[in-house]
Amino acid sequence: MKDPSKSPLGKPTSAKSPLGTVPMSQLLQIPEKQLTVEVKDYLPDLETLTPVQGAIKIHHKGTFLEVSAQATAIVTLVCDRCLAQYNHRIALETTEILWLEEPEDLDNADWVEREIETEDLIERISPTGSLDLTQWLYEQLCLAIPPQKLCDTSCDGIAVADEPEVTNEPVVDHRWAALAQLKQQMSS
């Protein structure tokens, strides 16, 4: 049975990363260079009604990692139309490629403005670094939350009260009623 206070490779976990981290050097020592981590835990920055349940599979393929996950959780969302809270089940099934190369040093102060190339949008991990499973799973679950949150497809939204009928009489603020009476007396 897996010790919940240990990471997938037997190291202690923390409250910040309950699933732990996977160092690339230790992943390379596993015969198949493949690791499957069972998940049944609450993630620190994601408010869910149920623990996140599923599995993460990490496969080291030389110059990149293939990370896939199947997970489910229930979150409470707010409807964009009627502002009511409702429960939504997130069902995640995803695969991501993480390149193993040193990320570019973006702290270089020589540039003021930088054009982003398409290859800069690819996630990279240092070949000597580690993969934080909690952070990776958190990001994937956040991406699985629908961008348009609707409690029901037929939701009509917030009910708006009927507007009063427009009349030809000017609306007089009751605070100016005395002045309106004086003006009417002067004109007659």
C-alpha positions, 0 to 999 in steps of 0.5 A: 500500500502506498504511503500518502506522505511519500512521493511516487518515488518514495520521497516525502511530500509536502502540503504544497505538493501532496502528489510530490515531484518526480526527479528526471534522474530517478525516472531514468533509473526505472527499468521501463522509464515509465511511472504511473501515479494513482491520485485520490487527494484534494489539490491545494489551490483547487476547491473541489467538493470531492477529492481528485481521483484518477491516475497520472502516467509519466513516460520518459522518451529520451528528449521529452516526457509524455505525461497523460492523466485521467482524473475526475472531480466535482467543483462548484461554479457560478452560472454566467447567466443567472449567477446561481451556484451549481456543481459541475463534474470535471472529467479530464483525459489529456496527454501533454509532451514536455520537452527536456531542455534547459528553458531560456533565461528570461531574466536577461535585462538586455531586452525590453520587448521580445517577440514570441516564437511558436516554439517558445510556447512549448513547455520545457523542463530541465533534464536535471530538474523534476516534474511537480505532479500537483502543479501539473495536474492543477493546471490541467484541471483548470483548463478542463473547467468550461470557459462559459459556465452555464447551470443549464443549457436553457438557462434564461439568466436573471429575471429583469422586472418590467420597465414602467410605461413612458409617459409624457409627464416629466418626472419630478424629483420629490426633493424639488417639488417645492421649487416646481410649485413656486415655478408654477405659481410664478408662471400663472 
